[in-house]
Amino acid sequence: MKDGAARARGALAGAAAVFCLAAAAPDLERPRFERKIDVPQPGRVTVALDRDVYESARGDLGDLRIVDDQDRPVPYLLERVGEEAPTLQRPLMLNRGFVRGQSATATLDFGGPVLKRDLVLSLSGDSFRRRVVVEGKGAQDEAWVTLTDTAYVFAVPAASAGDPVARRYETVALPENNHRFLKVTVMKGPDETEEVEIRDVRAGTAPGRRPREVPLVPRMVRTEDPERHETVLVLDLGARHQPFRSLSLEVDDPRFFRGVTVEARADPPAPPVPGQPLPSWFALGECAIYRYEVGGRTLEGLRLELPGRQRTLRLRIHNRDDAPLAIRAVTAGVPVERLAFEAAVQGRYRLRYGAPALAAPAYDLPRTVGDTALWTANAAEGRLQPPVPIPPAAVRVPWTERYPALLWAGLVATVLILGLVTRRALRDAG
């Protein structure tokens, strides 16, 4: 009988602990902010996400909810930019050759139309500055068309003072294309004595077209690090999960080359590792910026293709023994992300977000509209009003959350009854 009573008390204590946790969980599933949506007319409507959403919503945007004037959920499409890195594909390399003292060339066959955004070269040599020309065509009998003739690649040896690390910048940005064939020509750099060899080429392929971008000018703080021979630019994009696809620099200097390391601040910082300092920055990538005068033409590369979703970025510009650059501004290329939904009544919809533990919604809409671009092509553009904090009582929740005392009473009664039944069964068995 003592064992039966102990089991009953244990069951009651376990149930109490479980439901204490359950009572606290709904607070994490309630949205904290609400914004009215100005709907110009009934029908399909799109709403562009903005800085306030990226600051207060979850990073995966899974807590976004649209509701009508009765607090009923409204299904929506989310046009969100993916964060996956481009897949590197190695094409078949044909017809490799060279013009002695001038250039090396290779033809790449991708086997069919493949959407490409850049090429990653592997070249001979440890110290060079080489211009790269890339041409493309869709079939063997077509004429070559030029994709870029202003790109440069670099290899920078380690320096004892200015930059003690050897660096290579061999990625060539391309206009988006799906040519089956590409022809790569690498020009010999000034003062080079060895011939150029194209050892390998990989292409950065992408699952879809580039999203539409709008410029965002972040707040910039500049400092100089004379010990490391670096100019440090810290950029504040204004929101915790602000997406960006690129960074473009405005530089006044007429001729220059600089390597750039781009880092993002961990937000929140990673958990500390025993015996190691707390990391606060992590690397996004290495790029190069440059400007040259060649044959009366200005050839430059000032755009850094580095997608991410962070608030604070840090650019470390490696000056080596050169004077710091006259940098006027940095502009981020921000993708346009939207919600699209069907509005039945004009002007009676709201967007809610800011629930850390709310599960992402699962709607039929993404699977039933077919071509999402076509579905939203003629949609009206809605507009978000400023955010308003939501009092907990203002969000309608299930009755189990609205009346927790009643739920507790029923559960406690159930546990007590089970305990009495168990006790009686043990006594009868004895």
C-alpha positions as CSV (number, residue, x, y, z in Angstrom):
1,M,0.0,0.0,0.0
2,K,2.9,2.3,0.7
3,D,4.2,1.6,-2.8
4,G,0.9,2.5,-4.3
5,A,0.7,5.8,-2.4
6,A,4.2,6.7,-3.4
7,R,3.4,6.1,-7.0
8,A,0.3,8.3,-6.7
9,R,2.4,11.1,-5.1
10,G,5.0,10.7,-7.8
11,A,2.5,10.9,-10.6
12,L,1.0,14.0,-9.1
13,A,4.4,15.7,-8.7
14,G,5.4,14.7,-12.3
15,A,2.1,16.1,-13.7
16,A,2.6,19.3,-11.8
17,A,6.2,19.8,-13.1
18,V,5.1,19.1,-16.7
19,F,2.2,21.5,-16.6
20,C,4.4,24.2,-14.9
21,L,6.5,24.1,-18.1
22,A,3.4,24.0,-20.3
23,A,2.0,27.0,-18.6
24,A,5.2,29.0,-19.3
25,A,5.5,27.9,-23.0
26,P,2.6,29.8,-24.5
27,D,4.3,33.2,-23.7
28,L,7.0,32.2,-26.2
29,E,4.4,31.4,-28.8
30,R,2.6,34.7,-28.6
31,P,3.6,37.4,-31.1
32,R,4.9,40.6,-29.5
33,F,4.2,43.1,-32.3
34,E,1.4,43.9,-34.7
35,R,1.2,46.1,-37.8
36,K,-1.9,47.1,-39.8
37,I,-1.7,46.4,-43.5
38,D,-3.0,49.0,-45.8
39,V,-4.8,47.0,-48.5
40,P,-5.7,49.2,-51.5
41,Q,-8.3,46.8,-52.9
42,P,-9.6,43.3,-52.5
43,G,-7.7,40.6,-54.3
44,R,-4.1,39.6,-54.3
45,V,-1.8,41.8,-52.2
46,T,1.9,41.9,-51.6
47,V,3.7,43.5,-48.7
48,A,7.4,44.1,-48.6
49,L,9.2,43.3,-45.4
50,D,11.2,46.1,-43.8
51,R,13.8,46.8,-41.1
52,D,11.3,46.6,-38.2
53,V,10.3,43.0,-39.2
54,Y,14.0,42.0,-39.5
55,E,14.7,43.4,-36.1
56,S,11.9,41.8,-34.1
57,A,10.9,38.7,-36.1
58,R,12.8,35.4,-35.9
59,G,15.7,34.9,-38.3
60,D,13.8,32.2,-40.3
61,L,10.7,34.4,-40.5
62,G,8.7,31.4,-39.3
63,D,6.8,33.5,-36.7
64,L,5.1,35.8,-39.3
65,R,1.3,35.6,-39.2
66,I,-1.4,37.5,-41.1
67,V,-4.8,37.7,-39.5
68,D,-8.1,39.4,-40.5
69,D,-10.4,41.5,-38.3
70,Q,-11.7,38.4,-36.6
71,D,-8.2,37.2,-35.7
72,R,-8.6,34.4,-38.2
73,P,-5.3,33.3,-39.8
74,V,-4.8,34.2,-43.5
75,P,-2.6,31.9,-45.6
76,Y,0.3,33.7,-47.4
77,L,3.3,33.1,-49.6
78,L,6.7,34.1,-48.4
79,E,9.1,35.3,-51.1
80,R,12.3,34.8,-49.1
81,V,15.8,34.8,-50.3
82,G,17.6,31.5,-49.5
83,E,20.9,31.6,-47.6
84,E,22.5,28.5,-49.2
85,A,25.8,29.1,-50.8
86,P,26.2,28.6,-54.6
87,T,27.0,25.0,-55.6
88,L,30.5,24.7,-57.2
89,Q,30.3,22.7,-60.4
90,R,33.4,21.6,-62.3
91,P,32.7,21.7,-66.0
92,L,34.5,19.7,-68.7
93,M,37.6,21.8,-69.7
94,L,38.4,21.7,-73.4
95,N,40.9,23.3,-75.9
96,R,43.3,24.5,-73.3
97,G,46.1,26.6,-74.9
98,F,48.2,29.7,-74.7
99,V,49.6,32.6,-76.7
100,R,53.3,32.7,-75.6
101,G,54.1,35.7,-73.5
102,Q,50.5,37.0,-73.6
103,S,47.7,34.7,-72.3
104,A,46.2,31.3,-71.5
105,T,42.8,30.1,-72.6
106,A,40.3,27.2,-72.0
107,T,36.8,26.4,-73.1
108,L,34.3,25.1,-70.6
109,D,31.5,22.7,-71.4
110,F,28.7,22.5,-68.8
111,G,26.7,19.9,-70.8
112,G,23.6,22.1,-71.1
113,P,22.1,25.3,-69.8
114,V,23.3,26.0,-66.3
115,L,22.6,29.2,-64.3
116,K,26.0,30.6,-63.3
117,R,27.1,33.7,-61.3
118,D,30.9,33.4,-61.1
119,L,33.9,31.4,-61.9
120,V,36.5,30.2,-59.4
121,L,39.9,29.8,-61.1
122,S,43.0,28.0,-60.0
123,L,46.1,29.5,-61.7
124,S,49.8,29.0,-61.7
125,G,52.0,31.5,-59.9
126,D,52.2,33.0,-56.4
127,S,52.4,36.7,-57.2
128,F,50.4,38.2,-60.0
129,R,47.7,40.7,-61.2
130,R,46.0,39.3,-64.3
131,R,43.0,40.5,-66.3
132,V,40.4,37.9,-67.2
133,V,38.0,37.8,-70.2
134,V,35.0,35.5,-70.2
135,E,32.9,34.8,-73.2
136,G,29.8,32.6,-73.6
137,K,27.6,30.9,-76.1
138,G,24.7,28.4,-76.0
139,A,25.6,26.1,-78.8
140,Q,28.7,25.1,-80.9
141,D,27.6,27.0,-84.0
142,E,26.8,30.3,-82.2
143,A,29.1,33.3,-82.0
144,W,30.9,34.1,-78.7
145,V,29.5,37.0,-76.7
146,T,31.6,38.8,-74.1
147,L,30.3,38.4,-70.5
148,T,33.2,40.4,-68.8
149,D,36.5,41.9,-69.9
150,T,37.2,44.0,-66.9
151,A,37.7,41.4,-64.2
152,Y,41.0,40.9,-62.4
153,V,42.5,38.1,-60.3
154,F,45.3,38.4,-57.9
155,A,47.9,36.4,-55.9
156,V,49.6,38.4,-53.1
157,P,52.6,36.9,-51.4
158,A,53.2,37.3,-47.7
159,A,54.9,40.5,-46.6
160,S,57.0,40.9,-43.5
161,A,55.3,44.1,-42.4
162,G,52.2,45.1,-44.2
163,D,50.5,41.8,-44.5
164,P,52.1,38.6,-43.2
165,V,49.6,36.3,-44.9
166,A,49.7,35.1,-48.5
167,R,46.3,35.6,-50.2
168,R,44.7,34.6,-53.4
169,Y,41.7,36.3,-55.1
170,E,40.7,34.1,-58.0
171,T,36.9,34.4,-58.2
172,V,35.5,36.2,-61.3
173,A,32.0,37.6,-60.9
174,L,29.8,37.1,-64.0
175,P,26.5,38.5,-65.1
176,E,23.9,35.8,-64.6
177,N,23.9,33.5,-67.6
178,N,23.0,30.0,-68.6
179,H,25.4,29.5,-71.5
180,R,26.4,25.9,-72.1
181,F,29.9,27.0,-73.2
182,L,32.2,29.6,-71.6
183,K,35.7,30.6,-72.9
184,V,38.1,31.9,-70.3
185,T,41.2,33.9,-71.3
186,V,43.7,34.9,-68.6
187,M,46.1,37.7,-69.6
188,K,49.7,37.6,-68.4
189,G,50.4,40.2,-65.8
190,P,52.9,43.0,-66.0
191,D,56.5,41.9,-65.2
192,E,55.6,38.2,-65.2
193,T,58.3,36.0,-66.7
194,E,56.6,32.6,-66.4
195,E,53.7,31.5,-68.7
196,V,50.2,31.4,-67.3
197,E,48.5,28.1,-66.8
198,I,44.8,27.5,-66.1
199,R,44.9,24.5,-63.8
200,D,41.3,24.2,-62.8
201,V,37.9,26.1,-63.1
202,R,34.8,25.7,-61.1
203,A,31.5,27.6,-61.5
204,G,29.3,29.0,-58.8
205,T,25.8,27.8,-59.9
206,A,22.5,29.0,-58.4
207,P,19.0,27.4,-58.1
208,G,17.3,30.7,-59.2
209,R,17.6,34.2,-60.5
210,R,19.1,37.0,-58.4
211,P,16.4,38.7,-56.3
212,R,15.6,42.4,-56.9
213,E,17.8,44.6,-54.8
214,V,17.4,48.0,-53.2
215,P,20.2,50.1,-51.8
216,L,20.7,50.5,-48.1
217,V,23.3,52.9,-46.7
218,P,24.4,51.6,-43.3
219,R,25.9,53.7,-40.5
220,M,29.6,53.4,-40.9
221,V,32.4,53.8,-38.3
222,R,36.0,53.9,-39.6
223,T,39.2,53.3,-37.7
224,E,42.8,52.6,-38.7
225,D,44.8,49.7,-37.3
226,P,48.5,50.8,-37.9
227,E,49.9,47.7,-36.3
228,R,48.1,45.4,-38.7
229,H,48.2,47.9,-41.6
230,E,44.4,47.7,-41.9
231,T,41.5,50.1,-42.4
232,V,38.5,48.8,-40.4
233,L,35.0,49.7,-41.4
234,V,32.2,48.6,-39.0
235,L,28.8,48.8,-40.7
236,D,25.4,48.8,-38.9
237,L,22.6,47.6,-41.2
238,G,20.0,48.5,-38.6
239,A,18.3,45.2,-37.9
240,R,19.3,41.9,-36.3
241,H,18.4,39.7,-39.3
242,Q,18.8,42.2,-42.1
243,P,19.4,40.3,-45.4
244,F,22.0,41.6,-47.8
245,R,23.5,40.2,-51.0
246,S,26.4,42.5,-51.7
247,L,28.5,45.5,-50.5
248,S,29.6,48.3,-52.9
249,L,32.3,50.7,-52.0
250,E,32.8,54.3,-53.2
251,V,36.5,55.1,-53.4
252,D,38.1,58.4,-54.6
253,D,41.6,57.0,-55.3
254,P,42.4,56.8,-59.0
255,R,44.4,53.5,-58.9
256,F,44.6,50.9,-56.2
257,F,44.3,47.2,-55.2
258,R,43.3,46.0,-51.8
259,G,42.3,42.7,-50.3
260,V,39.3,42.8,-48.0
261,T,38.2,40.4,-45.3
262,V,34.5,40.6,-44.5
263,E,33.2,39.5,-41.1
264,A,29.9,39.5,-39.3
265,R,29.3,39.9,-35.6
266,A,27.7,36.9,-33.8
267,D,24.3,37.9,-32.6
268,P,23.8,36.5,-30.0
269,P,27.4,35.5,-29.5
270,A,28.3,31.9,-29.6
271,P,28.4,30.0,-26.2
272,P,31.8,30.3,-24.6
273,V,34.3,27.4,-24.9
274,P,36.2,26.6,-21.7
275,G,39.7,27.9,-21.9
276,Q,39.0,30.0,-25.1
277,P,38.0,33.6,-25.5
278,L,34.4,34.3,-26.4
279,P,34.2,34.7,-30.2
280,S,32.3,37.8,-31.4
281,W,33.1,37.9,-35.1
282,F,33.1,35.2,-37.8
283,A,34.4,35.4,-41.4
284,L,32.0,35.7,-44.3
285,G,34.7,35.7,-47.0
286,E,37.7,37.2,-48.7
287,C,37.4,39.6,-51.7
288,A,39.4,42.2,-53.5
289,I,38.7,45.7,-54.7
290,Y,40.7,47.5,-57.4
291,R,40.8,50.3,-60.0
292,Y,43.2,50.5,-62.9
293,E,43.7,52.5,-66.1
294,V,44.3,50.3,-69.1
295,G,44.5,51.7,-72.6
296,G,42.5,54.7,-71.7
297,R,39.8,52.6,-70.0
298,T,39.0,52.5,-66.2
299,L,38.7,48.9,-65.1
300,E,37.4,48.5,-61.5
301,G,35.8,46.1,-59.2
302,L,34.2,47.6,-56.1
303,R,31.3,45.2,-55.4
304,L,31.7,42.4,-52.9
305,E,29.3,39.5,-53.5
306,L,28.7,38.2,-50.0
307,P,25.2,37.3,-49.0
308,G,24.1,37.1,-45.4
309,R,21.6,38.0,-42.8
310,Q,23.2,40.0,-40.0
311,R,23.1,43.5,-38.5
312,T,26.7,44.3,-38.0
313,L,29.5,43.7,-40.5
314,R,33.2,44.5,-40.3
315,L,35.4,45.1,-43.4
316,R,39.1,44.7,-42.8
317,I,40.9,46.4,-45.7
318,H,44.5,45.2,-46.0
319,N,46.7,48.2,-46.9
320,R,50.0,46.5,-46.6
321,D,52.5,49.4,-46.8
322,D,50.3,51.6,-48.9
323,A,48.4,54.6,-47.5
324,P,44.7,54.0,-46.5
325,L,42.1,54.6,-49.2
326,A,39.8,57.6,-49.4
327,I,36.5,55.6,-48.9
328,R,33.4,57.9,-49.1
329,A,30.7,55.3,-48.4
330,V,29.6,51.7,-48.5
331,T,26.2,50.6,-49.8
332,A,24.5,47.3,-49.1
333,G,22.5,45.6,-51.8
334,V,19.3,44.4,-50.0
335,P,17.0,41.8,-51.5
336,V,13.3,42.6,-51.6
337,E,11.4,40.0,-49.6
338,R,7.6,40.0,-49.6
339,L,4.4,38.4,-48.3
340,A,1.6,37.7,-50.7
341,F,-2.0,36.8,-49.8
342,E,-5.6,37.0,-51.0
343,A,-7.5,39.9,-49.4
344,A,-11.3,39.5,-49.3
345,V,-12.0,42.9,-47.7
346,Q,-10.2,46.2,-48.1
347,G,-8.0,47.3,-45.2
348,R,-8.8,44.8,-42.5
349,Y,-5.6,42.8,-42.1
350,R,-2.7,42.8,-39.7
351,L,0.8,41.3,-39.6
352,R,2.0,39.8,-36.3
353,Y,5.5,38.6,-35.4
354,G,8.0,38.3,-32.5
355,A,7.2,34.8,-31.1
356,P,10.4,32.9,-30.5
357,A,8.9,29.4,-30.1
358,L,6.0,29.6,-32.6
359,A,6.2,26.8,-35.1
360,A,6.4,27.9,-38.8
361,P,3.0,27.7,-40.5
362,A,2.1,25.1,-43.1
363,Y,-0.3,26.4,-45.8
364,D,-1.7,24.8,-48.9
365,L,-1.2,28.0,-50.8
366,P,2.5,27.5,-51.8
367,R,1.6,24.1,-53.3
368,T,-1.6,25.2,-55.1
369,V,-0.8,28.5,-56.8
370,G,1.6,27.0,-59.4
371,D,4.0,29.6,-60.6
372,T,4.3,32.0,-57.7
373,A,5.8,34.8,-59.8
374,L,2.8,34.6,-62.1
375,W,0.4,34.5,-59.2
376,T,1.8,37.7,-57.7
377,A,2.5,39.5,-61.0
378,N,-0.6,41.7,-60.9
379,A,-1.0,41.9,-57.2
380,A,-1.6,45.3,-55.5
381,E,1.1,46.6,-53.2
382,G,0.1,46.8,-49.6
383,R,1.9,48.9,-47.0
384,L,2.8,48.2,-43.4
385,Q,1.9,50.7,-40.7
386,P,4.4,51.2,-37.8
387,P,4.7,48.4,-35.3
388,V,2.6,48.4,-32.1
389,P,3.4,46.2,-29.1
390,I,0.7,43.6,-28.4
391,P,-0.5,43.2,-24.8
392,P,-0.8,39.4,-24.0
393,A,-4.5,39.6,-23.5
394,A,-5.0,41.1,-26.9
395,V,-4.0,37.9,-28.7
396,R,-6.7,35.2,-28.9
397,V,-5.4,31.9,-27.8
398,P,-7.1,28.5,-27.3
399,W,-9.3,28.1,-24.2
400,T,-6.7,25.9,-22.5
401,E,-4.5,29.0,-22.5
402,R,-7.2,31.5,-21.6
403,Y,-8.4,29.4,-18.6
404,P,-5.4,27.7,-17.2
405,A,-6.9,27.4,-13.7
406,L,-9.8,25.3,-15.0
407,L,-7.3,23.1,-16.9
408,W,-5.2,22.7,-13.8
409,A,-8.2,21.8,-11.6
410,G,-9.3,19.2,-14.1
411,L,-5.8,17.7,-14.4
412,V,-5.3,17.6,-10.6
413,A,-8.6,16.0,-10.1
414,T,-7.7,13.4,-12.7
415,V,-4.4,12.6,-11.0
416,L,-6.1,12.3,-7.6
417,I,-8.7,9.9,-8.9
418,L,-6.1,7.8,-10.6
419,G,-4.2,7.7,-7.3
420,L,-7.3,6.6,-5.4
421,V,-8.0,3.9,-8.0
422,T,-4.4,2.7,-7.8
423,R,-4.5,2.6,-4.0
424,R,-7.7,0.6,-4.0
425,A,-6.4,-1.8,-6.5
426,L,-3.2,-2.4,-4.5
427,R,-5.2,-2.9,-1.3
428,D,-7.6,-5.4,-2.9
429,A,-4.6,-7.2,-4.3
430,G,-3.1,-7.4,-0.9
